[in-house]
């Protein structure tokens, strides 16, 4: 079961979407919610804002202002969790933001981020890097989306890779609770169609209400997945995540 959810917090409206989603999921699974905010150290601020030779007092004042904002943000998180009658804790740390968020994500069953995150995305060294670096399940929340339901109708993107298999295993708490699960295989040029029968049989043994769907060859697999998600009116997509080596990305792209 899903027992712990990490909510990275910042000072933007993006935090509100993560809090709303955490509330929905916390009530759905009876999970503990952990809100974490990380402040940069004063030394880090002075090193990473070199554009003008500000006096040390200016950095100190800004640092104190960030602390006040962090206090208000954590109080807002606490109010939301208390109002939803959820178990929670809140953490305020100071240090390397990327490392600290990844540490806490590895001590949680699920971490919530925002799909287009330009705020926490920077803090987490871009969402894709965080997804790969965390090593545990990450849920990306779409832009401008409310969360009356999450995981009632699920689309699983399946290509029989190790990453997809791991994603399905990690998503079992959602899959078991879903009203309907569709496993989608999209054909690729010069490759045999990946069948869905075996993975559907495996999921049915876990009491998942599942059906397979094998679409033909597509030029854009991601677009095909999104079109199927819209057609099926799903509220959650399960997919594996992987990356190339740095040298491969430099030569061929990510």
VOSEGU-417773 format. One record per atom (N, C-alpha, C): residue number from 0; x, y negated, z negated; atom name. Coordinates in steps of 0.02 Angstrom, whole numbers, plus 32768, in hexadecimal, padded with zeros to 4 digits. Example, Ala and Ser with C-alpha at 12.3 -4.5 7.8 and 13.67 -1.06 7.14 Angstrom:
2
     n     px     py     pz   atom
     0   8294   811C   7E7A      N
     0   8267   80E1   7E7A     CA
     0   8294   80A5   7E7A      C
     1   8282   8070   7E9E      N
     1   82AC   8035   7E9B     CA
     1   8285   7FFE   7E76      C
***
This chain:
254
     n     px     py     pz   atom
     0   8029   803C   8000      N
     0   8000   8000   8000     CA
     0   802B   7FC1   8000      C
     1   800C   7F8B   8012      N
     1   802D   7F4A   8012     CA
     1   8028   7F2C   7FCD      C
     2   8060   7F26   7FA9      N
     2   805F   7F11   7F64     CA
     2   8082   7ECF   7F56      C
     3   80AA   7EB7   7F85      N
     3   80CC   7E77   7F7A     CA
     3   80D3   7E51   7FBB      C
     4   80C2   7E10   7FB9      N
     4   80C4   7DE5   7FF4     CA
     4   80ED   7DA8   7FE5      C
     5   811D   7D98   800F      N
     5   8147   7D5D   8007     CA
     5   812C   7D24   8031      C
     6   8126   7CEA   8012      N
     6   810F   7CAE   8035     CA
     6   8146   7C79   8030      C
     7   8170   7C70   8064      N
     7   819F   7C38   8064     CA
     7   8178   7BF6   8067      C
     8   818D   7BC7   803E      N
     8   8168   7B87   8039     CA
     8   8195   7B4E   804F      C
     9   8177   7B1E   8074      N
     9   819B   7AE1   8084     CA
     9   816C   7AA6   8077      C
    10   817C   7A6C   8092      N
    10   8155   7A30   8082     CA
    10   8124   7A1E   80B9      C
    11   8119   7A4A   80E8      N
    11   80EF   7A3A   8122     CA
    11   80AD   7A5F   811F      C
    12   8081   7A4E   814D      N
    12   803F   7A6F   814F     CA
    12   8045   7AB9   8160      C
    13   807E   7ACE   817B      N
    13   8087   7B14   818B     CA
    13   8082   7B40   814C      C
    14   8096   7B25   8113      N
    14   8091   7B4C   80D5     CA
    14   8049   7B5D   80C6      C
    15   801B   7B30   80D7      N
    15   7FD5   7B3B   80C8     CA
    15   7FBB   7B79   80EB      C
    16   7FD0   7B84   812A      N
    16   7FBA   7BBF   814E     CA
    16   7FD5   7BFF   812E      C
    17   8013   7BFD   8117      N
    17   802F   7C38   80F6     CA
    17   800A   7C46   80B5      C
    18   7FF9   7C11   8090      N
    18   7FD5   7C1A   8051     CA
    18   7F8F   7C37   805E      C
    19   7F6D   7C1E   8092      N
    19   7F2B   7C37   80A3     CA
    19   7F2E   7C81   80B6      C
    20   7F5F   7C93   80DF      N
    20   7F66   7CD9   80F4     CA
    20   7F78   7D05   80B8      C
    21   7FA3   7CEC   808C      N
    21   7FB6   7D12   8050     CA
    21   7F79   7D1F   8024      C
    22   7F4D   7CED   8020      N
    22   7F10   7CF5   7FF8     CA
    22   7EE4   7D2C   8016      C
    23   7EDB   7D2B   8058      N
    23   7EB3   7D5E   8079     CA
    23   7ED0   7DA3   806E      C
    24   7F12   7DAA   8078      N
    24   7F32   7DEB   8071     CA
    24   7F36   7E01   8029      C
    25   7F42   7DD2   7FFB      N
    25   7F46   7DE3   7FB5     CA
    25   7F04   7E00   7F9B      C
    26   7ECC   7DE2   7FB1      N
    26   7E8B   7DFB   7F9D     CA
    26   7E7B   7E3D   7FBF      C
    27   7E92   7E45   7FFD      N
    27   7E84   7E83   8023     CA
    27   7EA8   7EBF   8004      C
    28   7EE7   7EB6   7FEF      N
    28   7F10   7EEE   7FD8     CA
    28   7F1D   7EED   7F8D      C
    29   7F07   7EB8   7F6A      N
    29   7F18   7EB3   7F23     CA
    29   7F63   7EA9   7F19      C
    30   7F82   7E83   7F46      N
    30   7FCB   7E7B   7F45     CA
    30   7FE1   7E40   7F1A      C
    31   801D   7E45   7F01      N
    31   803E   7E0E   7EDD     CA
    31   805B   7DDE   7F0F      C
    32   8051   7D9D   7F04      N
    32   8069   7D6A   7F33     CA
    32   80A3   7D44   7F13      C
    33   80D9   7D3E   7F37      N
    33   8113   7D19   7F1F     CA
    33   8120   7CDD   7F4C      C
    34   811B   7CA1   7F30      N
    34   812A   7C64   7F55     CA
    34   8171   7C4E   7F45      C
    35   8199   7C44   7F79      N
    35   81DF   7C32   7F70     CA
    35   81EF   7BF2   7F96      C
    36   820D   7BC3   7F73      N
    36   8225   7B86   7F93     CA
    36   826F   7B7F   7F83      C
    37   8296   7B6F   7FB6      N
    37   82DF   7B68   7FAE     CA
    37   82F4   7B21   7FC0      C
    38   8314   7B01   7F90      N
    38   832F   7ABE   7F9C     CA
    38   8378   7AC3   7FB3      C
    39   838C   7A99   7FE1      N
    39   83D3   7A96   7FF2     CA
    39   83FA   7A77   7FB8      C
    40   8436   7A8C   7FB0      N
    40   8460   7A6E   7F7C     CA
    40   8474   7A27   7F92      C
    41   8487   79FF   7F61      N
    41   849D   79BB   7F71     CA
    41   84DB   79BD   7F9E      C
    42   8508   79EC   7F91      N
    42   8544   79F2   7FB9     CA
    42   8533   7A05   8001      C
    43   8503   7A31   8009      N
    43   84EF   7A45   804D     CA
    43   84D1   7A0B   8073      C
    44   84A8   79E4   8051      N
    44   848A   79A9   8071     CA
    44   84BF   7979   8089      C
    45   84F1   796E   8061      N
    45   8526   793F   8074     CA
    45   8550   7959   80AE      C
    46   8553   799C   80B4      N
    46   857A   79B9   80EB     CA
    46   8553   79BC   812C      C
    47   8511   79C3   8128      N
    47   84E9   79CE   8164     CA
    47   84C5   7990   817D      C
    48   84CD   7958   815A      N
    48   84B0   7918   8172     CA
    48   84EA   78E6   8179      C
    49   8516   78F2   81A8      N
    49   8552   78C9   81AD     CA
    49   854B   788D   81DC      C
    50   850D   7880   81F2      N
    50   8505   784E   8227     CA
    50   8516   7808   8210      C
    51   850B   77FA   81D0      N
    51   851D   77B8   81B5     CA
    51   853F   77C2   8172      C
    52   856F   7798   8163      N
    52   8593   779F   8123     CA
    52   856A   7784   80E9      C
    53   8534   77A8   80D6      N
    53   850B   7791   809E     CA
    53   8532   7795   805D      C
    54   8521   776A   802F      N
    54   853E   776D   7FEC     CA
    54   8523   77AA   7FC8      C
    55   854B   77C3   7F98      N
    55   8537   77FF   7F74     CA
    55   84F4   77F5   7F51      C
    56   84E6   77B7   7F3B      N
    56   84A7   77AA   7F18     CA
    56   846B   77B6   7F45      C
    57   8472   77AA   7F86      N
    57   843B   77B4   7FB5     CA
    57   842A   77FF   7FB9      C
    58   845E   7829   7FBE      N
    58   8453   7871   7FC0     CA
    58   8433   7889   7F7F      C
    59   8449   786E   7F47      N
    59   842E   7882   7F07     CA
    59   83E4   786F   7F01      C
    60   83D3   7833   7F18      N
    60   838E   781D   7F16     CA
    60   8362   784A   7F42      C
    61   837C   7859   7F7D      N
    61   8355   7885   7FAB     CA
    61   834D   78CA   7F8C      C
    62   8381   78E3   7F6C      N
    62   837E   7925   7F4C     CA
    62   834A   7926   7F15      C
    63   8346   78F1   7EEE      N
    63   8314   78EC   7EB9     CA
    63   82CE   78E8   7ED6      C
    64   82C8   78C5   7F0F      N
    64   8287   78C1   7F30     CA
    64   8271   7906   7F48      C
    65   82A0   792E   7F63      N
    65   828F   7971   7F79     CA
    65   8279   799D   7F3F      C
    66   8298   7993   7F05      N
    66   8285   79BA   7ECA     CA
    66   823D   79AA   7EB5      C
    67   822A   796A   7EB8      N
    67   81E5   7956   7EA6     CA
    67   81B4   7974   7ED8      C
    68   81C5   7972   7F19      N
    68   8199   798F   7F4B     CA
    68   8192   79DB   7F41      C
    69   81CA   79FB   7F2F      N
    69   81C8   7A43   7F23     CA
    69   819B   7A54   7EE8      C
    70   819D   7A2C   7EB4      N
    70   8173   7A37   7E7A     CA
    70   8129   7A33   7E8D      C
    71   8118   7A00   7EB5      N
    71   80D2   79F7   7ECB     CA
    71   80BD   7A32   7EF7      C
    72   80EA   7A49   7F23      N
    72   80DA   7A80   7F50     CA
    72   80CD   7AC0   7F29      C
    73   80F7   7ACE   7EF8      N
    73   80EF   7B0B   7ED0     CA
    73   80B0   7B07   7EA5      C
    74   809F   7ACC   7E8D      N
    74   8061   7AC4   7E67     CA
    74   8024   7AD0   7E94      C
    75   8028   7AB9   7ED3      N
    75   7FF1   7AC6   7F02     CA
    75   7FEA   7B10   7F0F      C
    76   8022   7B33   7F18      N
    76   8021   7B7C   7F21     CA
    76   8002   7B9E   7EE5      C
    77   8017   7B89   7EAA      N
    77   7FFD   7BA7   7E6C     CA
    77   7FB1   7B9C   7E67      C
    78   7F9A   7B61   7E78      N
    78   7F52   7B52   7E75     CA
    78   7F2C   7B7F   7EA5      C
    79   7F46   7B89   7EE2      N
    79   7F25   7BB4   7F13     CA
    79   7F21   7BFC   7EFB      C
    80   7F57   7C15   7EDF      N
    80   7F58   7C5A   7EC7     CA
    80   7F2A   7C64   7E8B      C
    81   7F2A   7C33   7E5E      N
    81   7EFE   7C37   7E23     CA
    81   7EB5   7C36   7E38      C
    82   7EA5   7C0A   7E68      N
    82   7E61   7C05   7E80     CA
    82   7E48   7C44   7EA1      C
    83   7E77   7C6A   7EC0      N
    83   7E65   7CA9   7EE1     CA
    83   7E6A   7CE4   7EB2      C
    84   7E7C   7CD7   7E73      N
    84   7E82   7D0C   7E40     CA
    84   7EB5   7D41   7E54      C
    85   7EEE   7D2B   7E6F      N
    85   7F22   7D58   7E86     CA
    85   7F5D   7D58   7E55      C
    86   7F7F   7D91   7E51      N
    86   7FBD   7D94   7E2C     CA
    86   7FF4   7D73   7E56      C
    87   801D   7D4A   7E36      N
    87   804F   7D26   7E5C     CA
    87   8088   7D11   7E2F      C
    88   80BF   7CFE   7E4E      N
    88   80F4   7CD9   7E2C     CA
    88   8111   7CA7   7E5E      C
    89   8133   7C76   7E45      N
    89   8150   7C43   7E70     CA
    89   8199   7C3A   7E5D      C
    90   81C1   7C2D   7E91      N
    90   8209   7C28   7E88     CA
    90   8223   7BE9   7EA9      C
    91   824C   7BC4   7E86      N
    91   8270   7B8A   7EA2     CA
    91   82BA   7B97   7E9A      C
    92   82DC   7B9A   7ED2      N
    92   8324   7BA6   7ED0     CA
    92   8348   7B6F   7EF6      C
    93   8388   7B6B   7EEA      N
    93   83B2   7B3A   7F0D     CA
    93   83EF   7B5D   7F28      C
    94   83FB   7B57   7F69      N
    94   8434   7B79   7F87     CA
    94   842B   7B81   7FD1      C
    95   844A   7BB5   7FEC      N
    95   8446   7BC2   8033     CA
    95   8401   7BDF   8043      C
    96   83D9   7BB9   8069      N
    96   8393   7BCA   8073     CA
    96   838B   7C0B   809A      C
    97   83B2   7C13   80CE      N
    97   83AC   7C4E   80F8     CA
    97   83B9   7C8E   80CF      C
    98   83EF   7C8E   80A9      N
    98   8401   7CC9   8082     CA
    98   83CE   7CD8   804C      C
    99   83B7   7CA3   802A      N
    99   8388   7CAD   7FF3     CA
    99   8345   7CC8   800C      C
   100   832B   7CAC   8042      N
   100   82EC   7CC4   805D     CA
   100   82F2   7D0C   8074      C
   101   8329   7D1E   8093      N
   101   8332   7D63   80A9     CA
   101   8336   7D92   806D      C
   102   8357   7D7C   8038      N
   102   835C   7DA5   7FFC     CA
   102   8316   7DB5   7FE1      C
   103   82ED   7D82   7FD9      N
   103   82AA   7D8C   7FBD     CA
   103   827F   7DB5   7FED      C
   104   8289   7DAE   802F      N
   104   8261   7DD4   805E     CA
   104   8270   7E1E   8059      C
   105   82AD   7E2F   8045      N
   105   82C0   7E76   803E     CA
   105   82A7   7E94   7FFD      C
   106   8288   7E6B   7FD4      N
   106   8269   7E83   7F95     CA
   106   821D   7E7D   7F99      C
   107   8202   7E7A   7FD5      N
   107   81BA   7E74   7FDF     CA
   107   81A3   7EA4   8015      C
   108   8163   7EB6   8014      N
   108   8148   7EE2   8047     CA
   108   813B   7EBD   8088      C
   109   812F   7E7B   8084      N
   109   811E   7E54   80BF     CA
   109   8130   7E0B   80B3      C
   110   814C   7DEB   80E6      N
   110   815B   7DA4   80E3     CA
   110   8132   7D80   8117      C
   111   8115   7D47   8104      N
   111   80EC   7D1F   8132     CA
   111   8115   7CE5   814D      C
   112   8115   7CDE   8190      N
   112   8134   7CA5   81B0     CA
   112   8103   7C89   81E3      C
   113   8113   7C52   8201      N
   113   80E8   7C34   8234     CA
   113   8106   7C3F   8278      C
   114   80DB   7C4C   82A8      N
   114   80F1   7C5F   82EB     CA
   114   811E   7C2A   830B      C
   115   8109   7BEA   8305      N
   115   812E   7BB6   8328     CA
   115   815A   7B8E   82F8      C
   116   8167   7BAB   82BD      N
   116   8187   7B87   8286     CA
   116   81C1   7B5B   829B      C
   117   81B8   7B1A   8299      N
   117   81EF   7AEC   82A5     CA
   117   820D   7AD2   8264      C
   118   81ED   7AE2   822D      N
   118   8205   7ACB   81EB     CA
   118   8227   7B04   81C8      C
   119   8200   7B34   81B0      N
   119   821E   7B6F   8191     CA
   119   8246   7B96   81C5      C
   120   8233   7B91   8205      N
   120   825A   7BB2   8239     CA
   120   82A3   7B9C   8238      C
   121   82AD   7B5B   822F      N
   121   82F2   7B42   822A     CA
   121   8312   7B5B   81E9      C
   122   82EB   7B58   81B3      N
   122   8306   7B6F   8173     CA
   122   831C   7BB8   8177      C
   123   82F4   7BE0   8199      N
   123   8302   7C28   819E     CA
   123   832E   7C38   81DA      C
   124   834F   7C06   81F6      N
   124   837B   7C11   8230     CA
   124   8355   7C2D   826B      C
   125   8319   7C10   8276      N
   125   82EA   7C24   82AB     CA
   125   82C7   7C65   8298      C
   126   8287   7C68   82A9      N
   126   825D   7C9F   8294     CA
   126   8278   7CE2   82AD      C
   127   828D   7CE5   82ED      N
   127   82A3   7D25   8309     CA
   127   82DF   7D40   82E3      C
   128   830D   7D14   82D1      N
   128   8347   7D29   82AB     CA
   128   8333   7D44   8266      C
   129   8301   7D22   8248      N
   129   82EA   7D38   8206     CA
   129   82C7   7D7B   820A      C
   130   829E   7D84   823E      N
   130   827B   7DC4   8246     CA
   130   82AD   7DFE   824A      C
   131   82E2   7DF4   8271      N
   131   8314   7E29   8279     CA
   131   833F   7E30   823B      C
   132   834E   7DF7   821B      N
   132   837B   7DF8   81E2     CA
   132   835C   7E11   81A2      C
   133   831B   7E09   819B      N
   133   82F9   7E20   815E     CA
   133   82FC   7E6B   8157      C
   134   82ED   7E8E   818D      N
   134   82EE   7ED7   818C     CA
   134   82AD   7EF5   8174      C
   135   827E   7ECD   815B      N
   135   823D   7EE4   8144     CA
   135   8205   7EBF   8169      C
   136   81C7   7ED6   8162      N
   136   8191   7EBA   818B     CA
   136   8188   7E6E   8182      C
   137   817D   7E4D   81BA      N
   137   8170   7E05   81BC     CA
   137   8131   7DF9   81E5      C
   138   8104   7DD0   81CB      N
   138   80C7   7DBF   81F0     CA
   138   80CC   7D76   8207      C
   139   80C7   7D6C   8249      N
   139   80C9   7D29   8265     CA
   139   8082   7D10   826F      C
   140   8072   7CD8   8250      N
   140   802E   7CBD   8252     CA
   140   8027   7C8D   828D      C
   141   7FF3   7C95   82B6      N
   141   7FEB   7C69   82F0     CA
   141   7FDA   7C22   82DD      C
   142   7FE7   7BF5   830B      N
   142   7FDC   7BAE   82FF     CA
   142   7F92   7B9E   82FC      C
   143   7F80   7B71   82CD      N
   143   7F3B   7B57   82C8     CA
   143   7F08   7B90   82C2      C
   144   7F16   7BC0   8298      N
   144   7EEA   7BF9   8290     CA
   144   7ED4   7BFF   8248      C
   145   7E92   7C08   823E      N
   145   7E78   7C18   81FD     CA
   145   7E78   7C64   81F4      C
   146   7E71   7C7B   81B7      N
   146   7E7B   7CC2   81AA     CA
   146   7E40   7CE1   8184      C
   147   7E04   7CE2   81A3      N
   147   7DCC   7D03   8182     CA
   147   7DD8   7D4F   817D      C
   148   7DFB   7D6B   81AF      N
   148   7E0D   7DB2   81AD     CA
   148   7E54   7DBA   81C8      C
   149   7E76   7DEB   81AE      N
   149   7EB8   7DFE   81C8     CA
   149   7EBC   7E4A   81C6      C
   150   7EC0   7E69   8200      N
   150   7ECA   7EB1   8202     CA
   150   7E8B   7EDB   8205      C
   151   7E53   7EBD   8217      N
   151   7E16   7EE6   8220     CA
   151   7E16   7F08   8263      C
   152   7E31   7EE6   8297      N
   152   7E37   7F02   82DA     CA
   152   7E7F   7EF7   82F0      C
   153   7EA3   7F2E   82FA      N
   153   7EEC   7F2A   8304     CA
   153   7EFF   7F46   8348      C
   154   7F2D   7F23   8368      N
   154   7F4C   7F3C   83A5     CA
   154   7F94   7F4E   8396      C
   155   7FA8   7F8C   83A8      N
   155   7FED   7FA3   839E     CA
   155   800E   7FA7   83E2      C
   156   8045   7F82   83EA      N
   156   806C   7F84   8428     CA
   156   809D   7FBF   8423      C
   157   8096   7FEF   8451      N
   157   80BC   802E   844B     CA
   157   80E5   803C   8489      C
   158   8127   8046   847E      N
   158   8152   805B   84B5     CA
   158   8182   8093   84A0      C
   159   8171   80B5   846B      N
   159   8194   80EF   844E     CA
   159   81DB   80DF   8437      C
   160   81EC   809F   842D      N
   160   822E   808C   8414     CA
   160   8231   8096   83C9      C
   161   826E   8098   83AE      N
   161   8277   809D   8366     CA
   161   8258   8061   8342      C
   162   825D   8026   8361      N
   162   8242   7FEA   8342     CA
   162   81F6   7FED   833D      C
   163   81D6   8005   8372      N
   163   818D   800C   8371     CA
   163   8177   803F   833D      C
   164   819C   8077   8339      N
   164   818B   80AA   8308     CA
   164   8191   808F   82C1      C
   165   81C6   8069   82B5      N
   165   81CF   804B   8272     CA
   165   8197   8019   8263      C
   166   8184   7FF1   8295      N
   166   814F   7FC0   828A     CA
   166   810D   7FE2   8279      C
   167   80FE   8019   829B      N
   167   80C0   803E   828D     CA
   167   80C2   805A   8246      C
   168   80FA   8076   8233      N
   168   8100   8091   81EF     CA
   168   80F7   805A   81BB      C
   169   8116   8021   81C6      N
   169   8110   7FE9   8197     CA
   169   80CA   7FCD   8194      C
   170   80A5   7FD4   81CB      N
   170   8061   7FB7   81CF     CA
   170   802B   7FE7   81B8      C
   171   803D   8022   81A0      N
   171   800B   8054   818B     CA
   171   7FD8   8039   8159      C
   172   7FEC   800F   8128      N
   172   7FB8   7FF5   80FB     CA
   172   7F81   7FCF   8120      C
   173   7F94   7FAA   8155      N
   173   7F63   7F87   817E     CA
   173   7F3C   7FB7   81A9      C
   174   7F5F   7FE7   81C8      N
   174   7F3F   8014   81F8     CA
   174   7F0A   803F   81D7      C
   175   7F18   8056   819A      N
   175   7EE8   8081   8177     CA
   175   7EA8   805B   8166      C
   176   7EAE   801A   8159      N
   176   7E74   7FF2   8144     CA
   176   7E4D   7FD5   817E      C
   177   7E6A   7FD8   81BA      N
   177   7E4B   7FB7   81F4     CA
   177   7E0C   7FDA   820B      C
   178   7DDD   7FB3   8225      N
   178   7DA1   7FCF   8243     CA
   178   7DB2   7FF3   8284      C
   179   7DDF   7FD6   82AB      N
   179   7DF3   7FF4   82EB     CA
   179   7E3C   7FE3   82FA      C
   180   7E61   8016   8311      N
   180   7EA6   800D   8326     CA
   180   7EAD   8026   836D      C
   181   7ECB   7FFC   8397      N
   181   7ED8   800F   83DD     CA
   181   7F23   8011   83E8      C
   182   7F3D   8049   83FF      N
   182   7F84   804F   8410     CA
   182   7F8A   8044   845B      C
   183   7FB0   8010   846D      N
   183   7FB6   7FFC   84B3     CA
   183   7FFC   800B   84CE      C
   184   7FFE   802F   8505      N
   184   803C   803C   852A     CA
   184   8037   8018   856D      C
   185   8069   7FEF   857D      N
   185   806A   7FCA   85BC     CA
   185   80A0   7FE7   85E9      C
   186   808E   7FF6   8627      N
   186   80BE   8014   8655     CA
   186   80F5   7FE3   8669      C
   187   8131   7FFF   8676      N
   187   816A   7FD8   868D     CA
   187   8183   7FF5   86CE      C
   188   819F   7FCA   86F8      N
   188   81BB   7FE0   8738     CA
   188   81F5   8011   872D      C
   189   81F7   8045   8757      N
   189   822D   8076   8755     CA
   189   8230   809E   8714      C
   190   81F8   809F   86EF      N
   190   81F5   80C6   86B1     CA
   190   81B3   80EB   86AF      C
   191   81B4   8126   8691      N
   191   8176   814C   8689     CA
   191   8149   8129   8656      C
   192   8108   812E   8660      N
   192   80D8   8112   8630     CA
   192   80E1   8135   85ED      C
   193   80E6   810E   85B8      N
   193   80ED   812B   8575     CA
   193   80A8   8141   855E      C
   194   809E   8180   854E      N
   194   805B   8197   8539     CA
   194   804B   8180   84F2      C
   195   800B   817D   84E3      N
   195   7FF5   8167   84A1     CA
   195   7FD7   81A0   8478      C
   196   7FCD   81DB   8497      N
   196   7FA9   8211   8475     CA
   196   7FCD   8227   8435      C
   197   800F   822E   8438      N
   197   8033   8248   83FE     CA
   197   8032   8218   83C4      C
   198   803D   81D7   83D1      N
   198   803E   81A7   839B     CA
   198   7FF7   819E   837F      C
   199   7FC5   81A3   83A9      N
   199   7F80   819E   8391     CA
   199   7F6F   81DA   8364      C
   200   7F86   8215   8378      N
   200   7F7B   8251   834E     CA
   200   7F9E   8249   830B      C
   201   7FDA   822E   830C      N
   201   7FFF   8222   82CD     CA
   201   7FD8   81F2   82A0      C
   202   7FBE   81BC   82BD      N
   202   7F9A   818B   8295     CA
   202   7F57   81A7   827B      C
   203   7F37   81D0   82A3      N
   203   7EF8   81EE   828D     CA
   203   7F02   821A   8250      C
   204   7F3D   8238   824A      N
   204   7F4D   8260   820F     CA
   204   7F54   8235   81D1      C
   205   7F5F   81F4   81DC      N
   205   7F61   81C4   81A4     CA
   205   7F1D   81A2   819A      C
   206   7EE9   81C1   81B5      N
   206   7EA5   81A7   81AE     CA
   206   7E9D   8162   81CE      C
   207   7EBF   8158   8206      N
   207   7EB8   811A   822C     CA
   207   7E85   8125   8264      C
   208   7E56   80F8   826A      N
   208   7E25   80FA   82A1     CA
   208   7E45   80DD   82DF      C
   209   7E62   8108   8309      N
   209   7E8E   80F1   833E     CA
   209   7E79   810C   8382      C
   210   7E87   80E6   83B6      N
   210   7E7E   80FC   83FB     CA
   210   7EBA   80E3   8424      C
   211   7ECB   8107   8458      N
   211   7F03   80F5   8483     CA
   211   7EEB   80D2   84C2      C
   212   7F17   80A8   84DC      N
   212   7F08   8085   851B     CA
   212   7F49   807F   8542      C
   213   7F4A   8096   857F      N
   213   7F87   8094   85A9     CA
   213   7F7A   806A   85E6      C
   214   7F93   802C   85E4      N
   214   7F8C   7FFE   861D     CA
   214   7FC1   800B   8651      C
   215   7FB3   7FF4   868D      N
   215   7FE2   7FFE   86C4     CA
   215   801F   7FD2   86BD      C
   216   8049   7FD5   86F1      N
   216   8087   7FAE   86F3     CA
   216   8077   7F63   86F2      C
   217   809C   7F3E   86CA      N
   217   8091   7EF6   86C3     CA
   217   80D2   7ED1   86CC      C
   218   80CF   7E97   86ED      N
   218   810A   7E6C   86F4     CA
   218   811E   7E4E   86B2      C
   219   80ED   7E3A   868A      N
   219   80FA   7E19   864B     CA
   219   80D7   7E41   8614      C
   220   80FE   7E69   85F0      N
   220   80E1   7E96   85BE     CA
   220   80C4   7E6E   8584      C
   221   80E7   7E3A   856E      N
   221   80CE   7E12   8536     CA
   221   808A   7DF3   8547      C
   222   8084   7DD8   8583      N
   222   8045   7DBA   8598     CA
   222   800E   7DEE   859C      C
   223   801F   7E29   85B2      N
   223   7FEE   7E5F   85B6     CA
   223   7FD5   7E72   8571      C
   224   8002   7E75   8541      N
   224   7FEF   7E85   84FC     CA
   224   7FC0   7E50   84E1      C
   225   7FCF   7E10   84ED      N
   225   7FA5   7DDA   84D4     CA
   225   7F61   7DDA   84F5      C
   226   7F5F   7DE9   8535      N
   226   7F1E   7DED   8558     CA
   226   7EF3   7E26   853C      C
   227   7F13   7E5E   852E      N
   227   7EEF   7E96   8510     CA
   227   7ED6   7E84   84CA      C
   228   7EFF   7E60   84A5      N
   228   7EEA   7E4B   8462     CA
   228   7EAD   7E1E   8464      C
   229   7EAC   7DF2   8495      N
   229   7E72   7DC5   849C     CA
   229   7E34   7DED   84B2      C
   230   7E3E   7E1A   84E0      N
   230   7E06   7E43   84F9     CA
   230   7DE7   7E6C   84C0      C
   231   7E11   7E88   8495      N
   231   7DFA   7EB3   845F     CA
   231   7DE7   7E8C   8420      C
   232   7DF3   7E4A   8421      N
   232   7DE3   7E1F   83E9     CA
   232   7E05   7E36   83A9      C
   233   7E46   7E45   83AF      N
   233   7E6B   7E5D   8374     CA
   233   7E81   7E22   8349      C
   234   7E8E   7E30   830A      N
   234   7EA7   7DFC   82DD     CA
   234   7EEC   7E0C   82C2      C
   235   7F0D   7E40   82DF      N
   235   7F51   7E50   82CC     CA
   235   7F71   7E79   8303      C
   236   7FAE   7E67   8316      N
   236   7FD6   7E8D   8345     CA
   236   8012   7EAA   8321      C
   237   801D   7EEA   8329      N
   237   8057   7F0C   830B     CA
   237   8088   7F1B   8343      C
   238   80C6   7F04   833B      N
   238   80F9   7F0F   836F     CA
   238   813D   7F14   834F      C
   239   8169   7F39   836E      N
   239   81AE   7F3D   8357     CA
   239   81D4   7EFE   836B      C
   240   820B   7EF1   8347      N
   240   8236   7EB7   8357     CA
   240   827D   7ECF   835C      C
   241   82A0   7EB7   838F      N
   241   82E6   7ECB   8398     CA
   241   830A   7E93   83BC      C
   242   834D   7E96   83B9      N
   242   8375   7E63   83DA     CA
   242   83B2   7E82   83FB      C
   243   83D3   7E5A   8423      N
   243   8410   7E71   8444     CA
   243   844C   7E5A   841C      C
   244   8486   7E76   842D      N
   244   84C3   7E5E   840F     CA
   244   84CE   7E16   8425      C
   245   84F6   7DF1   83FF      N
   245   8501   7DAB   840F     CA
   245   851F   7DA1   8454      C
   246   854E   7DCB   8467      N
   246   856E   7DC4   84A9     CA
   246   853C   7DD2   84E0      C
   247   850F   7E04   84D5      N
   247   84DB   7E13   8507     CA
   247   84AD   7DD8   850F      C
   248   849A   7DB7   84D7      N
   248   846D   7D7E   84DB     CA
   248   848F   7D44   8500      C
   249   84CF   7D3B   84F6      N
   249   84F2   7D05   8519     CA
   249   84F0   7D10   8564      C
   250   84FA   7D50   8578      N
   250   84FE   7D5F   85C0     CA
   250   84B9   7D67   85E0      C
   251   848C   7D8A   85BF      N
   251   844C   7D9D   85DC     CA
   251   8410   7D7A   85BD      C
   252   8419   7D5B   8584      N
   252   83E0   7D3E   8562     CA
   252   83C6   7D6C   852C      C
   253   839D   7D51   84FD      N
   253   8384   7D79   84C5     CA
   253   834F   7DAA   84DB      C
***
